[in-house]
Every structure is written in C-alpha cells, then in structure tokens.
Amino acid sequence: MKASIQDSMKLKEFFEGNRKKFEEELLSEAVNVKDKINEILTIGNIDLVNNANKIVGYIIDGNVKELQLFAKQEGIAWAIHSIELSFKLEWVQAIRRTVWGFIEQYNQLIEETMASNFFRLEEHINTQIDLFLNTFFINYSTYKDSLIKAHREMVEALSVPIIPINGQVSILPLIGSMDEIRTSIIEEKVLNEIGISRIQTLIMDLSGIGDMEPKIINHLVRIIDGTSLMGCNTVITGLRPEVVRKMINISHSFDSKTTTFGTLQQALKKYLLH
C-alpha cells in the first residue's frame, strides 16, 4: 500500500511538472473541441483546460468523492447552458488518451518498469474516468429534464392565464392557435382553478383566436359544460365570424346558461358594475 501511494505521488509530480506539455498534447487530441474552448468559456464560464487538470488530479489521488462532485457540477452547468454533449465526450476521451500517453512517457523515464502494476493502474484510471463520464451524463440528463419540465410548466401557465378581477369573476384571455394539447391544458387548469378559487363567473375571451378546428370547438364546448356542472357561469366574448360559421356548420352551440358578448369590454362593463 505504501509503495502504491508513493507511485501515485511520483506520478502526480510528473504531471504537475509537465502541465504545459500535458495541456498542449490534450489540445492536439481534442480536434473539434479545441476551437470551441473560448466559446464554451464565454457561454458557461467553463474552463475546459483547467478542469481537465482538476480531473486528472482527482484520478491520480484516487479522490472518488471529489471526482463525482465535480462531474455533477459539470453536468448541471452543461445542461443549463445547453452545450453540445459531443464536445464533452470528445474532451474526456482526449483526456483519457493524453493521460495514458503521459504514463507511457513517465514509465520510460523511471528506472524500474511499471509492468507489474499496469493492470492495477489501468483499472484505477479507466474506472475513474468512466465514473466521471457516467456521473456527468446522469446529472446532465436529470437537470436537463427538470429544466424542460419547468419550461413546459411556465409555457402552460402562460398559455392559460386565468386572471382574477374580484372574488367572484375571473378572465381567461386566449391568444394564438388552439390544438388538442392546449385545450386539454385549458380543461385541467380551468376546472382546477374553479374548484380552488370558487370562481362564479369565468369570462373566456376568444378575440385572440383566429380559427379553430371542429374537434377543438367541440372540446371547448365540453369544457364550458364542465364549468357549468361546477357551478360556474361561463361568459364568451370576442367570437370571430369564421369560428361562428364552423359552429353553425357542425350544429354546435353553447349551453343555454352561457352568455356571449361581442367584446371583452362589454362583458366587463356588465359584470364589474353589477
């Protein structure tokens, strides 16, 4: 064990004493990444060359805990800044090749051969590099998924903005295109919000919707029926002629309890003044 520690210390001293040469050989190995180093530094404040030296230090020291922690930090940082994973894979593999090249040079310099310890050394170094890669990719994937989920939730919230006007009346202004996914989100959020906030009147403004397919109109009508079942009166404003024509063609109409107004302003005048 003592000899093993001494070997690691000597090897570390060799790497530290030849740091500049190590960095030069590393860059020559990373053909595609070397031209992206400054860009990655600018985008994410990630210093690839300095980080490579840290990784090698942790590996030679056998500091598995710090290596995993560093891989986790790197994975999150690359996910946040959406840096291409192919660059990371090429960079770590370049580190692996350069490290083994340096071990070969170190072996040629010392008097005794490292052949007897080669398999132990190979297992030690390659296992830890693989550990770094695995930890990096797991954390990159996990954090990327959480970012996508947070972004989707934000988009969903923005796409269904239920705005309370007072304790009884809320407005749902709908803008842009309507598809099955969005109408499903509207259904879930509207019904949940009515249950939570006890909305008695929901003004659904459709003036920002240019057109809707028949199946979307059908879904929207079902949502309005659902609000009625929950004791909420739905008011529709801003229906465009093309939408009304489609409703006539497919023989659809709103529930008799549903009130319609030409504009949102007309509805607000009624429900805020009375």
KADA-V875949 format. One line per field, one symbol per residue. ss: DSSP state (a for helix, b for strand, c for the rest). phi: phi as a letter, one per 30 degrees, with the letter a starting at -180 (. if undefined). psi: psi as a letter, one per 40 degrees, with the letter a starting at -180 (. if undefined). A space follows every 50 residues. Layout:
# KADA-V875949
ss=???
phi=???
psi=???
This chain:
# KADA-V875949
ss=caaaaaaaaaaaaaaaacaaaaaaaaaaacccccccaaaaaaaacccaaa aaaaaaaaaaaccaaaaaaaaaaaaaaaaaccccaaaaaaaaaaaaaaaa aaaaaaaaacccccaaaaaaaaaaaaaaaaaaaaaaaaaaaaaaaaaaaa aaaaaaaaaccbbbccccbbbbbbbccccaaaaaaaaaaaaaaaaaaccc bbbbbbbbcccccaaaaaaaaaaaaaaaacccbbbbbcccaaaaaaaaac ccccccccbbbccaaaaaaaaaac
phi=.ddddddddddddddddceddddddddddcdddedceddddddbhccddd ddddeddddddiddddddddddddedddddchdedddddddddddedddd dddddddddddddcedcddddddddddddddedddedddddddddddddd dddddddddbddcdcadccbcbdcbjdcbdddddddedddddddddchdc bcccccdccdabdeddeedddddddddddcicdcccbiddedddeddddc hcbdedddcbbdbdedddeddccc
psi=ddddddddddddddddefdddddddddddgddddeedddddddefhgddd ddddddddddefgdddddddddddddddddefhhdddddddddddddddd dddddddddidiieddeddddddddddddddddddddddddddddddddd ddddddddegghhhdaedhihghhiaihadddddddddddddddddefhd hhhhhedehdiiiddddddddddddddddeehhhhhifhiddddddddde fiiiidehiiididddddddede.
